[in-house]
Amino acid sequence: MNKALWGGRFKKGMHPLLKEFSYSLLVDHELLGAELEVSSVYARMLSKIGLITSKEAAQIMAGLEKIKKSWKPGDACRHFQEIEDIHTFIQQELEKNAGSAGKKIHTGRSRNDLVVTTTLIYTRGKLAQLETAIAAVQKSLVILAKKAGDLIIPGMTHLRKAQPILAAHHLLAYVEMLEGDRSRFQDAGKRMNVLPLGSAALAGSALPLDRKFLAKELGFDRISSNSLAATADRGWVAEILAGYSILWMHLSRLSEDMILWNNEAFGYIDLDDEFSTGSSLMPQKKNPDVFELLRGRAGVVFGQLQAILTLQKGLPLAYNRDLQEDKPGLFDAMRKTQIALAVLAPTLETITFNPKAMKKALEDDSIYSTDVLEYLIQKGIPFSTAHEIVGKIVRHAQDCGLGLKDMPLSDWKNFSSAFDKTVFHLLDPSASVSGKKTEGSTHPARVKREILKWERNLKK
């Protein structure tokens, strides 16, 4: 018979419908490893302060190890209708394995402080994996940027052609964004690395629990200073999901760019067959499903953030059962992100470029208008005056059905005597990108330095 962690004051057992509604083993079984670690350290602490003997601590730790070795991936599915949660499962198995000593493991603690501690440890491990996965995508973007070399595309604003930029510069923008994401998770990891264990249900414990020992052994930087906040706040879950949401926002933007670049209207890139799919009806189709799924699943992760915020917004202190719902969204976001990053890295690395399509996209030479504007500024013409002059020149060329390159110098001079034949040197994509002087610009030499910098940084 399965025994709950509570029930002494109840005359009746739980109704089957309530079991189905409230049992959470199918979700929180993922915490098994973290809880076994916590309980092993907790047993040593109880022995250290004299609440159990060293022999009992050894029995408990051996029993926990036995649970670890005997657990099989399908166990959650086998037991989810009969065992309330992973904490109950471990307690029951421990009592079988360690006898009366197993009944003492819960001394001084509640599921409230236990579950948040194990979830923190579990999340900490996932964030370490996440950092590695983000770095792998960054490396793939750098490889792709290096492959792009000096290829130039129209940079866009408002999804309209704006100025020439290196395709590599465009790709490295996402490397920067992902670096910001990595940094965000590192910062969040520092804030969340606070030990709740020892807070008990909400008020702390009358037992002399050694929380400093627990914190040191479990790898926490510090101990919570308010037992209510420690057990009842999931602000750290919201912060982690916010980090995931921002990461997915960047992945979605990258995906949209790759979908556009792969579209026939752009034609800048081709996707490898291994990372594309076809149509069940149209034999010619080769679809960018990796990027479309990334774009779509971003919305799901955003929903998880909204859910955890809404979940907590009206909760009185301290713990409420509502907080059982903190894990499904968090675990789902972690799982989806790890898989997404794993498939994105090789998808990016195997992309090939179409230089002819990029060259064709640069045929409208009004894209050099800003270069002409800055040419006039360097000749002493005030910005606003120069801006108006170039705008009139572009309009004149359009009215005449000419490109800027096709306008005779005399037409240019009609707008400003500052023009001479050197203006025509500006109307070239290579001249445009090479003319940039500022740090962080699309100048080829600066972009190459950025590639080298990222190659060096991502080896660490």
VORO-109206 format. One line per 10 residues: number of its first residue (from 1); for each residue x, y, z of C-alpha. Coordinates in steps of 0.25 Angstrom, whole numbers, plus 5000, padded with zeros to 4 digits. Layout:
REM VORO-109206
NUM> X:Y:Z  ...
//
This chain:
REM VORO-109206
1> 5000:5000:5000  5005:5014:4996  5006:5023:5008  5005:5039:5007  5014:5048:5014  5002:5053:5022  4989:5048:5026  4989:5045:5041  4977:5055:5044  4969:5049:5032
11> 4958:5038:5034  4956:5036:5019  4966:5034:5008  4967:5044:4996  4956:5043:4985  4961:5037:4972  4957:5049:4965  4965:5058:4974  4977:5049:4972  4976:5050:4957
21> 4975:5065:4959  4986:5067:4968  4997:5056:4967  5009:5062:4960  5019:5050:4958  5018:5051:4943  5025:5065:4944  5033:5065:4957  5040:5051:4955  5050:5060:4947
31> 5055:5064:4961  5059:5050:4966  5074:5052:4964  5074:5066:4971  5065:5061:4982  5074:5049:4985  5086:5058:4985  5079:5067:4995  5074:5056:5004  5088:5050:5005
41> 5094:5063:5009  5082:5065:5019  5085:5052:5025  5099:5055:5028  5095:5068:5034  5085:5061:5043  5096:5052:5048  5106:5064:5049  5096:5071:5059  5093:5058:5066
51> 5078:5056:5062  5081:5043:5056  5093:5034:5058  5105:5032:5048  5100:5018:5046  5086:5023:5042  5092:5033:5033  5099:5022:5026  5087:5014:5024  5079:5026:5019
61> 5090:5029:5009  5091:5014:5004  5076:5014:5003  5076:5026:4994  5087:5020:4985  5079:5008:4984  5067:5017:4979  5076:5024:4969  5081:5010:4963  5067:5004:4963
71> 5059:5016:4956  5056:5013:4942  5051:5024:4932  5037:5018:4931  5035:5017:4946  5028:5031:4946  5018:5026:4936  5016:5013:4944  5013:5020:4957  5007:5033:4954
81> 4993:5029:4958  4997:5023:4971  5008:5032:4976  5006:5046:4979  5019:5052:4975  5034:5049:4974  5036:5053:4989  5026:5042:4993  5032:5032:4984  5046:5034:4990
91> 5041:5034:5004  5033:5021:5002  5045:5014:4995  5055:5019:5006  5047:5013:5017  5047:5000:5010  5062:5001:5007  5066:5007:5021  5056:5003:5030  5053:5011:5042
101> 5065:5020:5039  5058:5024:5026  5046:5030:5034  5056:5041:5040  5060:5047:5027  5049:5057:5027  5053:5062:5041  5052:5077:5042  5048:5079:5027  5035:5081:5019
111> 5032:5078:5005  5031:5093:5003  5046:5096:5006  5050:5082:5000  5043:5084:4986  5049:5098:4984  5063:5094:4988  5062:5082:4978  5056:5090:4967  5067:5101:4969
121> 5078:5090:4968  5071:5084:4956  5070:5097:4949  5085:5101:4952  5089:5088:4945  5080:5091:4933  5086:5105:4932  5100:5100:4931  5096:5091:4920  5089:5103:4913
131> 5101:5112:4914  5109:5101:4906  5097:5100:4896  5096:5115:4894  5111:5115:4891  5110:5104:4881  5100:5113:4873  5109:5125:4874  5121:5116:4869  5112:5112:4857
141> 5108:5126:4854  5123:5130:4854  5126:5119:4845  5115:5123:4835  5120:5138:4836  5134:5133:4833  5128:5126:4821  5121:5138:4816  5134:5146:4815  5133:5159:4808
151> 5119:5156:4802  5110:5168:4803  5095:5169:4805  5085:5181:4806  5084:5184:4821  5069:5187:4824  5061:5196:4833  5045:5195:4832  5048:5183:4823  5053:5192:4812
161> 5067:5193:4807  5075:5203:4815  5090:5202:4813  5100:5192:4809  5106:5183:4820  5114:5170:4820  5105:5158:4822  5116:5154:4832  5113:5166:4840  5098:5163:4840
171> 5101:5149:4845  5110:5154:4856  5099:5163:4861  5092:5150:4866  5105:5145:4873  5105:5158:4881  5090:5156:4885  5093:5142:4889  5104:5147:4897  5095:5156:4905
181> 5086:5144:4907  5097:5136:4913  5101:5147:4922  5086:5149:4926  5086:5134:4931  5099:5135:4938  5094:5147:4946  5080:5140:4949  5088:5128:4953  5095:5136:4964
191> 5083:5142:4969  5075:5129:4970  5087:5121:4977  5081:5123:4991  5078:5111:5000  5064:5110:5004  5065:5097:5012  5064:5099:5027  5052:5108:5025  5043:5097:5027
201> 5028:5100:5023  5029:5115:5025  5034:5118:5039  5047:5111:5041  5050:5100:5050  5052:5098:5065  5063:5088:5062  5077:5092:5062  5079:5090:5047  5092:5093:5041
211> 5088:5102:5029  5103:5106:5026  5107:5092:5025  5095:5089:5015  5099:5101:5007  5113:5098:5006  5111:5083:5002  5100:5086:4992  5107:5097:4985  5099:5109:4989
221> 5106:5123:4991  5097:5127:5003  5086:5124:5012  5072:5130:5011  5069:5140:5021  5054:5140:5021  5047:5126:5022  5034:5132:5016  5041:5137:5004  5049:5124:5003
231> 5037:5115:5002  5027:5124:4995  5034:5132:4985  5036:5127:4971  5041:5141:4965  5054:5133:4961  5046:5124:4953  5040:5136:4946  5053:5142:4944  5059:5129:4938
241> 5046:5128:4928  5048:5143:4925  5063:5139:4921  5057:5128:4913  5047:5137:4906  5057:5147:4902  5066:5136:4897  5055:5131:4889  5051:5145:4884  5065:5145:4878
251> 5064:5131:4872  5051:5135:4866  5057:5148:4859  5069:5140:4854  5059:5130:4849  5051:5140:4842  5063:5146:4835  5067:5132:4830  5053:5129:4825  5054:5142:4817
261> 5068:5140:4812  5064:5126:4808  5051:5131:4801  5051:5132:4786  5050:5147:4786  5063:5148:4793  5070:5135:4790  5082:5139:4798  5084:5125:4804  5081:5110:4802
271> 5078:5100:4813  5084:5087:4814  5075:5075:4810  5077:5069:4824  5071:5081:4831  5059:5083:4821  5046:5077:4819  5037:5075:4806  5022:5075:4803  5013:5064:4803
281> 5007:5069:4790  5016:5079:4783  5029:5071:4779  5037:5083:4777  5036:5089:4791  5048:5090:4801  5043:5096:4813  5051:5103:4825  5044:5096:4836  5055:5097:4846
291> 5053:5112:4846  5038:5112:4845  5037:5103:4857  5047:5112:4865  5039:5124:4861  5026:5117:4866  5031:5111:4878  5036:5124:4883  5021:5127:4886  5020:5115:4895
301> 5031:5119:4903  5026:5133:4904  5013:5127:4909  5021:5120:4920  5026:5133:4925  5012:5139:4925  5007:5127:4933  5017:5128:4944  5014:5143:4946  4999:5141:4946
311> 5001:5129:4955  5008:5137:4966  5001:5150:4965  4990:5148:4975  4996:5138:4985  4996:5142:4999  5008:5137:5008  5013:5127:5010  5012:5114:5002  5000:5111:4993
321> 4997:5098:4985  4996:5107:4973  5012:5107:4973  5011:5092:4968  5009:5098:4955  5023:5105:4954  5030:5093:4949  5022:5089:4936  5025:5102:4929  5039:5103:4934
331> 5043:5089:4930  5036:5090:4917  5044:5103:4913  5057:5096:4917  5054:5084:4909  5049:5091:4897  5061:5101:4897  5072:5090:4899  5066:5082:4887  5064:5095:4878
341> 5079:5099:4881  5084:5085:4878  5077:5085:4864  5080:5100:4861  5095:5099:4861  5097:5089:4850  5086:5095:4842  5093:5108:4842  5107:5102:4839  5102:5095:4826
351> 5096:5107:4820  5101:5112:4807  5101:5125:4800  5097:5130:4787  5106:5142:4783  5098:5145:4770  5085:5147:4777  5092:5156:4787  5099:5164:4776  5085:5166:4769
361> 5079:5171:4782  5089:5183:4782  5085:5187:4768  5076:5199:4773  5088:5209:4775  5079:5218:4784  5084:5209:4795  5097:5218:4795  5089:5231:4798  5095:5231:4812
371> 5109:5230:4807  5106:5242:4798  5100:5250:4809  5113:5248:4818  5121:5251:4805  5114:5265:4805  5116:5267:4820  5131:5264:4819  5131:5276:4809  5125:5285:4819
381> 5110:5285:4816  5101:5284:4829  5094:5271:4831  5080:5276:4829  5084:5283:4816  5091:5271:4811  5080:5262:4815  5070:5270:4807  5080:5271:4795  5081:5256:4794
391> 5066:5253:4796  5064:5262:4784  5075:5255:4775  5068:5242:4778  5054:5247:4774  5060:5253:4762  5067:5240:4758  5054:5232:4760  5046:5243:4752  5056:5241:4740
401> 5056:5226:4741  5071:5226:4744  5080:5220:4754  5089:5229:4762  5101:5224:4754  5094:5227:4741  5092:5242:4744  5102:5251:4738  5111:5259:4747  5104:5272:4742
411> 5091:5267:4748  5098:5265:4761  5104:5279:4761  5090:5285:4758  5087:5281:4773  5101:5285:4779  5114:5290:4773  5121:5282:4784  5119:5269:4775  5131:5265:4766
421> 5134:5252:4759  5138:5245:4772  5124:5244:4776  5123:5232:4766  5133:5224:4774  5123:5224:4785  5113:5216:4777  5119:5203:4780  5116:5192:4791  5130:5190:4794
431> 5133:5205:4795  5121:5207:4804  5125:5196:4814  5140:5200:4814  5136:5214:4816  5131:5212:4830  5140:5217:4841  5133:5215:4854  5136:5203:4864  5125:5193:4862
441> 5122:5196:4848  5121:5187:4836  5136:5191:4831  5142:5178:4826  5154:5179:4834  5146:5181:4847  5137:5170:4843  5149:5160:4841  5154:5165:4855  5141:5162:4861
451> 5141:5148:4855  5155:5145:4861  5150:5151:4874  5138:5142:4875  5146:5130:4870  5156:5132:4882  5145:5135:4892  5137:5123:4889  5149:5114:4891  5149:5117:4905
//
